[in-house]
Amino acid sequence: PLITFVAHDGSAYEVEAATGSNLMQVALANGIDGILGECGGSCSCATCHCYLDEKDYARLEAPSRIEREMLDCVAEPHATSRLGCQVVVNAEMDGMVVHMPASQY
Ligand code: FES
C-alpha cells in the first residue's frame, strides 16, 4: 500500500510500504526524518510517535494497554496518536496519512 508521511513543516513523502512491516520500519527504511524508533520497535521509547487521520485511526485495532501507557508519556498526545512500531501495515492501509510530531525533529 501507498502511505504518505507528513513532516511537521508540511512536507509529504509518499512511499510504498511492505505489508507486514510496521510504520516505524517503513519510515526508517525510506530515510524519513521524524520517526526515530530508538528502541527498535519494542514499545518502550515512544520516539516513533505519530498522528493518524481520524478515519485511519478508527479502522485500526485499538492500541494495546502498553502502547496506551507509552502514549501517555509523549510530548503532545492527540486523540489519534499511535506508536508507529505498533501499527502493522496491511493492504487496507492504502492511502493512509501519517503525521509526525515536531518534537521528533
Ligand atoms: Fe520505540 Fe516504537 S520504536 S516505541
Backbone and ligand atoms as CSV (ligand in chain L), in Angstrom:
chain,resi,resn,atom,element,x,y,z
A,1,PRO,N,N,0.821,-1.218,0.000
A,1,PRO,CA,C,0.000,0.000,0.000
A,1,PRO,C,C,0.855,1.268,0.000
A,2,LEU,N,N,0.299,2.331,-0.548
A,2,LEU,CA,C,0.971,3.626,-0.541
A,2,LEU,C,C,0.601,4.372,0.736
A,3,ILE,N,N,1.615,4.819,1.460
A,3,ILE,CA,C,1.389,5.549,2.705
A,3,ILE,C,C,2.123,6.875,2.606
A,4,THR,N,N,1.481,7.939,3.037
A,4,THR,CA,C,2.100,9.262,2.988
A,4,THR,C,C,2.505,9.695,4.389
A,5,PHE,N,N,3.767,10.040,4.552
A,5,PHE,CA,C,4.281,10.578,5.812
A,5,PHE,C,C,4.389,12.089,5.654
A,6,VAL,N,N,3.830,12.814,6.609
A,6,VAL,CA,C,3.832,14.276,6.532
A,6,VAL,C,C,4.637,14.832,7.703
A,7,ALA,N,N,5.663,15.602,7.376
A,7,ALA,CA,C,6.511,16.207,8.402
A,7,ALA,C,C,5.784,17.373,9.063
A,8,HIS,N,N,6.321,17.837,10.184
A,8,HIS,CA,C,5.680,18.933,10.930
A,8,HIS,C,C,5.628,20.213,10.111
A,9,ASP,N,N,6.526,20.354,9.107
A,9,ASP,CA,C,6.500,21.563,8.280
A,9,ASP,C,C,5.637,21.389,7.038
A,10,GLY,N,N,4.951,20.268,6.941
A,10,GLY,CA,C,4.021,20.052,5.837
A,10,GLY,C,C,4.610,19.291,4.669
A,11,SER,N,N,5.935,19.048,4.659
A,11,SER,CA,C,6.463,18.282,3.530
A,11,SER,C,C,5.975,16.839,3.601
A,12,ALA,N,N,5.571,16.314,2.456
A,12,ALA,CA,C,4.956,14.993,2.413
A,12,ALA,C,C,5.803,14.029,1.589
A,13,TYR,N,N,5.877,12.797,2.059
A,13,TYR,CA,C,6.642,11.754,1.375
A,13,TYR,C,C,5.730,10.553,1.193
A,14,GLU,N,N,5.476,10.201,-0.054
A,14,GLU,CA,C,4.625,9.044,-0.316
A,14,GLU,C,C,5.521,7.839,-0.579
A,15,VAL,N,N,5.313,6.778,0.162
A,15,VAL,CA,C,6.166,5.600,-0.007
A,15,VAL,C,C,5.323,4.343,-0.154
A,16,GLU,N,N,5.894,3.360,-0.818
A,16,GLU,CA,C,5.262,2.044,-0.923
A,16,GLU,C,C,5.678,1.251,0.308
A,17,ALA,N,N,4.741,0.873,1.124
A,17,ALA,CA,C,5.042,0.182,2.373
A,17,ALA,C,C,4.834,-1.313,2.206
A,18,ALA,N,N,5.730,-2.086,2.789
A,18,ALA,CA,C,5.606,-3.542,2.693
A,18,ALA,C,C,4.586,-4.042,3.715
A,19,THR,N,N,3.651,-4.852,3.245
A,19,THR,CA,C,2.693,-5.475,4.147
A,19,THR,C,C,3.439,-6.298,5.191
A,20,GLY,N,N,3.012,-6.188,6.428
A,20,GLY,CA,C,3.647,-6.961,7.496
A,20,GLY,C,C,4.740,-6.199,8.224
A,21,SER,N,N,5.234,-5.111,7.619
A,21,SER,CA,C,6.178,-4.267,8.354
A,21,SER,C,C,5.355,-3.275,9.177
A,22,ASN,N,N,6.002,-2.541,10.065
A,22,ASN,CA,C,5.239,-1.549,10.823
A,22,ASN,C,C,5.629,-0.139,10.365
A,23,LEU,N,N,4.842,0.843,10.786
A,23,LEU,CA,C,5.045,2.210,10.275
A,23,LEU,C,C,6.416,2.766,10.630
A,24,MET,N,N,6.942,2.399,11.796
A,24,MET,CA,C,8.291,2.856,12.170
A,24,MET,C,C,9.317,2.282,11.192
A,25,GLN,N,N,9.224,0.995,10.901
A,25,GLN,CA,C,10.166,0.361,9.970
A,25,GLN,C,C,10.061,0.982,8.580
A,26,VAL,N,N,8.846,1.269,8.154
A,26,VAL,CA,C,8.653,1.866,6.824
A,26,VAL,C,C,9.335,3.231,6.764
A,27,ALA,N,N,9.165,4.030,7.821
A,27,ALA,CA,C,9.777,5.361,7.845
A,27,ALA,C,C,11.302,5.243,7.820
A,28,LEU,N,N,11.850,4.377,8.657
A,28,LEU,CA,C,13.315,4.240,8.702
A,28,LEU,C,C,13.851,3.730,7.361
A,29,ALA,N,N,13.177,2.750,6.795
A,29,ALA,CA,C,13.646,2.147,5.541
A,29,ALA,C,C,13.649,3.162,4.404
A,30,ASN,N,N,12.817,4.195,4.530
A,30,ASN,CA,C,12.732,5.190,3.464
A,30,ASN,C,C,13.439,6.491,3.812
A,31,GLY,N,N,14.213,6.473,4.889
A,31,GLY,CA,C,15.001,7.649,5.251
A,31,GLY,C,C,14.161,8.847,5.645
A,32,ILE,N,N,12.996,8.594,6.213
A,32,ILE,CA,C,12.099,9.692,6.591
A,32,ILE,C,C,12.437,10.168,8.003
A,33,ASP,N,N,12.767,11.440,8.121
A,33,ASP,CA,C,13.030,12.031,9.437
A,33,ASP,C,C,11.705,12.190,10.172
A,34,GLY,N,N,11.768,12.210,11.487
A,34,GLY,CA,C,10.555,12.490,12.256
A,34,GLY,C,C,10.014,11.272,12.969
A,35,ILE,N,N,10.534,10.086,12.600
A,35,ILE,CA,C,10.232,8.875,13.349
A,35,ILE,C,C,11.588,8.259,13.665
A,36,LEU,N,N,11.886,8.137,14.937
A,36,LEU,CA,C,13.248,7.743,15.313
A,36,LEU,C,C,13.359,6.242,15.581
A,37,GLY,N,N,12.430,5.684,16.319
A,37,GLY,CA,C,12.459,4.239,16.546
A,37,GLY,C,C,13.629,3.778,17.377
A,38,GLU,N,N,13.944,4.525,18.416
A,38,GLU,CA,C,15.164,4.246,19.187
A,38,GLU,C,C,15.184,2.877,19.865
A,39,CYS,N,N,14.034,2.363,20.238
A,39,CYS,CA,C,14.038,1.068,20.946
A,39,CYS,C,C,13.945,-0.101,19.978
A,40,GLY,N,N,13.892,0.176,18.695
A,40,GLY,CA,C,13.852,-0.901,17.712
A,40,GLY,C,C,12.483,-1.540,17.571
A,41,GLY,N,N,11.473,-0.929,18.149
A,41,GLY,CA,C,10.112,-1.424,17.950
A,41,GLY,C,C,9.565,-2.233,19.099
A,42,SER,N,N,10.172,-2.110,20.279
A,42,SER,CA,C,9.686,-2.918,21.405
A,42,SER,C,C,8.741,-2.127,22.308
A,43,CYS,N,N,8.161,-1.058,21.788
A,43,CYS,CA,C,7.124,-0.305,22.509
A,43,CYS,C,C,7.663,0.273,23.813
A,44,SER,N,N,8.910,0.728,23.825
A,44,SER,CA,C,9.449,1.235,25.079
A,44,SER,C,C,10.152,2.580,24.964
A,45,CYS,N,N,10.103,3.247,23.788
A,45,CYS,CA,C,10.779,4.550,23.708
A,45,CYS,C,C,9.851,5.687,23.308
A,46,ALA,N,N,8.806,5.385,22.576
A,46,ALA,CA,C,7.832,6.368,22.076
A,46,ALA,C,C,8.442,7.386,21.107
A,47,THR,N,N,9.628,7.113,20.563
A,47,THR,CA,C,10.190,8.021,19.562
A,47,THR,C,C,9.674,7.696,18.157
A,48,CYS,N,N,8.698,6.844,18.089
A,48,CYS,CA,C,8.015,6.563,16.819
A,48,CYS,C,C,6.597,7.108,16.868
A,49,HIS,N,N,6.346,8.028,17.808
A,49,HIS,CA,C,5.019,8.623,17.964
A,49,HIS,C,C,4.589,9.295,16.664
A,50,CYS,N,N,3.348,9.068,16.273
A,50,CYS,CA,C,2.812,9.745,15.096
A,50,CYS,C,C,1.315,9.953,15.277
A,51,TYR,N,N,0.764,10.794,14.415
A,51,TYR,CA,C,-0.665,11.096,14.441
A,51,TYR,C,C,-1.294,10.572,13.160
A,52,LEU,N,N,-2.418,9.895,13.307
A,52,LEU,CA,C,-3.123,9.400,12.130
A,52,LEU,C,C,-4.335,10.283,11.863
A,53,ASP,N,N,-4.852,10.201,10.627
A,53,ASP,CA,C,-6.135,10.850,10.359
A,53,ASP,C,C,-7.205,10.044,11.081
A,54,GLU,N,N,-8.293,10.744,11.426
A,54,GLU,CA,C,-9.330,10.088,12.223
A,54,GLU,C,C,-9.873,8.823,11.560
A,55,LYS,N,N,-10.103,8.896,10.254
A,55,LYS,CA,C,-10.705,7.733,9.589
A,55,LYS,C,C,-9.726,6.548,9.597
A,56,ASP,N,N,-8.435,6.833,9.489
A,56,ASP,CA,C,-7.446,5.746,9.527
A,56,ASP,C,C,-7.347,5.179,10.936
A,57,TYR,N,N,-7.329,6.074,11.900
A,57,TYR,CA,C,-7.250,5.636,13.303
A,57,TYR,C,C,-8.422,4.710,13.625
A,58,ALA,N,N,-9.605,5.111,13.164
A,58,ALA,CA,C,-10.823,4.383,13.532
A,58,ALA,C,C,-10.851,2.971,12.962
A,59,ARG,N,N,-10.184,2.762,11.839
A,59,ARG,CA,C,-10.294,1.424,11.257
A,59,ARG,C,C,-9.183,0.472,11.711
A,60,LEU,N,N,-8.300,0.955,12.561
A,60,LEU,CA,C,-7.276,0.070,13.115
A,60,LEU,C,C,-7.774,-0.554,14.409
A,61,GLU,N,N,-7.178,-1.665,14.768
A,61,GLU,CA,C,-7.441,-2.213,16.097
A,61,GLU,C,C,-6.960,-1.220,17.140
A,62,ALA,N,N,-7.629,-1.161,18.257
A,62,ALA,CA,C,-7.258,-0.212,19.307
A,62,ALA,C,C,-5.855,-0.527,19.820
A,63,PRO,N,N,-5.133,0.505,20.272
A,63,PRO,CA,C,-3.799,0.262,20.833
A,63,PRO,C,C,-3.851,-0.609,22.087
A,64,SER,N,N,-2.804,-1.347,22.303
A,64,SER,CA,C,-2.726,-2.209,23.485
A,64,SER,C,C,-2.549,-1.356,24.741
A,65,ARG,N,N,-2.691,-1.966,25.879
A,65,ARG,CA,C,-2.522,-1.243,27.145
A,65,ARG,C,C,-1.108,-0.658,27.247
A,66,ILE,N,N,-0.113,-1.437,26.868
A,66,ILE,CA,C,1.275,-0.960,26.961
A,66,ILE,C,C,1.477,0.237,26.023
A,67,GLU,N,N,0.919,0.148,24.828
A,67,GLU,CA,C,1.054,1.282,23.901
A,67,GLU,C,C,0.354,2.506,24.475
A,68,ARG,N,N,-0.836,2.332,25.045
A,68,ARG,CA,C,-1.555,3.488,25.622
A,68,ARG,C,C,-0.749,4.107,26.757
A,69,GLU,N,N,-0.109,3.272,27.554
A,69,GLU,CA,C,0.704,3.810,28.656
A,69,GLU,C,C,1.883,4.615,28.117
A,70,MET,N,N,2.503,4.117,27.051
A,70,MET,CA,C,3.614,4.861,26.449
A,70,MET,C,C,3.110,6.173,25.856
A,71,LEU,N,N,1.939,6.144,25.254
A,71,LEU,CA,C,1.395,7.362,24.636
A,71,LEU,C,C,1.058,8.419,25.688
A,72,ASP,N,N,0.805,7.977,26.907
A,72,ASP,CA,C,0.567,8.946,27.990
A,72,ASP,C,C,1.812,9.778,28.272
A,73,CYS,N,N,2.969,9.294,27.858
A,73,CYS,CA,C,4.240,9.962,28.198
A,73,CYS,C,C,4.776,10.834,27.067
A,74,VAL,N,N,4.126,10.842,25.898
A,74,VAL,CA,C,4.696,11.615,24.790
A,74,VAL,C,C,4.457,13.105,24.999
A,75,ALA,N,N,5.221,13.916,24.259
A,75,ALA,CA,C,5.186,15.365,24.467
A,75,ALA,C,C,3.808,15.966,24.166
A,76,GLU,N,N,3.243,15.631,23.020
A,76,GLU,CA,C,1.966,16.234,22.639
A,76,GLU,C,C,1.004,15.168,22.131
A,77,PRO,N,N,0.358,14.475,23.055
A,77,PRO,CA,C,-0.574,13.432,22.615
A,77,PRO,C,C,-1.828,14.021,21.959
A,78,HIS,N,N,-2.323,13.352,20.933
A,78,HIS,CA,C,-3.588,13.712,20.300
A,78,HIS,C,C,-4.532,12.521,20.426
A,79,ALA,N,N,-5.781,12.736,20.082
A,79,ALA,CA,C,-6.763,11.646,20.131
A,79,ALA,C,C,-6.402,10.526,19.161
A,80,THR,N,N,-5.664,10.855,18.112
A,80,THR,CA,C,-5.333,9.832,17.114
A,80,THR,C,C,-3.846,9.480,17.145
A,81,SER,N,N,-3.210,9.655,18.293
A,81,SER,CA,C,-1.802,9.283,18.434
A,81,SER,C,C,-1.634,7.768,18.406
A,82,ARG,N,N,-0.576,7.334,17.745
A,82,ARG,CA,C,-0.176,5.923,17.803
A,82,ARG,C,C,1.348,5.851,17.861
A,83,LEU,N,N,1.826,4.707,18.298
A,83,LEU,CA,C,3.253,4.427,18.162
A,83,LEU,C,C,3.423,3.692,16.836
A,84,GLY,N,N,4.255,4.254,15.971
A,84,GLY,CA,C,4.401,3.684,14.639
A,84,GLY,C,C,4.808,2.223,14.647
A,85,CYS,N,N,5.618,1.844,15.637
A,85,CYS,CA,C,6.105,0.457,15.653
A,85,CYS,C,C,5.012,-0.535,16.013
A,86,GLN,N,N,3.878,-0.036,16.486
A,86,GLN,CA,C,2.793,-0.939,16.886
A,86,GLN,C,C,1.681,-1.007,15.829
A,87,VAL,N,N,1.897,-0.331,14.713
A,87,VAL,CA,C,0.897,-0.345,13.640
A,87,VAL,C,C,1.456,-1.140,12.470
A,88,VAL,N,N,0.922,-2.332,12.269
A,88,VAL,CA,C,1.418,-3.227,11.224
A,88,VAL,C,C,0.658,-2.954,9.927
A,89,VAL,N,N,1.428,-2.817,8.854
A,89,VAL,CA,C,0.858,-2.438,7.564
A,89,VAL,C,C,0.073,-3.597,6.959
A,90,ASN,N,N,-1.130,-3.291,6.472
A,90,ASN,CA,C,-1.869,-4.270,5.682
A,90,ASN,C,C,-2.433,-3.571,4.438
A,91,ALA,N,N,-2.964,-4.372,3.525
A,91,ALA,CA,C,-3.369,-3.845,2.214
A,91,ALA,C,C,-4.433,-2.764,2.334
A,92,GLU,N,N,-5.268,-2.834,3.362
A,92,GLU,CA,C,-6.345,-1.837,3.516
A,92,GLU,C,C,-5.814,-0.451,3.873
A,93,MET,N,N,-4.538,-0.361,4.189
A,93,MET,CA,C,-3.995,0.939,4.596
A,93,MET,C,C,-3.610,1.807,3.414
A,94,ASP,N,N,-3.895,1.372,2.195
A,94,ASP,CA,C,-3.537,2.176,1.036
A,94,ASP,C,C,-4.154,3.569,1.171
A,95,GLY,N,N,-3.328,4.593,1.017
A,95,GLY,CA,C,-3.824,5.962,1.122
A,95,GLY,C,C,-3.722,6.556,2.513
A,96,MET,N,N,-3.222,5.790,3.465
A,96,MET,CA,C,-3.115,6.289,4.838
A,96,MET,C,C,-2.131,7.460,4.916
A,97,VAL,N,N,-2.443,8.399,5.810
A,97,VAL,CA,C,-1.573,9.553,6.017
A,97,VAL,C,C,-1.082,9.536,7.466
A,98,VAL,N,N,0.227,9.649,7.627
A,98,VAL,CA,C,0.865,9.591,8.951
A,98,VAL,C,C,1.555,10.930,9.204
A,99,HIS,N,N,1.145,11.631,10.245
A,99,HIS,CA,C,1.750,12.930,10.566
A,99,HIS,C,C,2.780,12.749,11.671
A,100,MET,N,N,3.908,13.424,11.546
A,100,MET,CA,C,4.972,13.242,12.535
A,100,MET,C,C,5.112,14.481,13.404
A,101,PRO,N,N,5.259,14.291,14.720
A,101,PRO,CA,C,5.289,15.425,15.640
A,101,PRO,C,C,6.572,16.245,15.527
A,102,ALA,N,N,6.426,17.547,15.725
A,102,ALA,CA,C,7.577,18.458,15.649
A,102,ALA,C,C,8.649,18.079,16.666
A,103,SER,N,N,8.245,17.484,17.784
A,103,SER,CA,C,9.213,17.167,18.837
A,103,SER,C,C,10.195,16.074,18.420
A,104,GLN,N,N,9.950,15.380,17.323
A,104,GLN,CA,C,10.850,14.308,16.904
A,104,GLN,C,C,11.847,14.748,15.822
A,105,TYR,N,N,11.962,16.051,15.635
A,105,TYR,CA,C,12.941,16.546,14.651
A,105,TYR,C,C,14.146,17.147,15.345
L,1,FES,FE1,FE,10.291,2.540,20.406
L,1,FES,FE2,FE,8.158,2.410,18.827
L,1,FES,S1,S,10.216,2.304,18.242
L,1,FES,S2,S,8.218,2.623,20.964
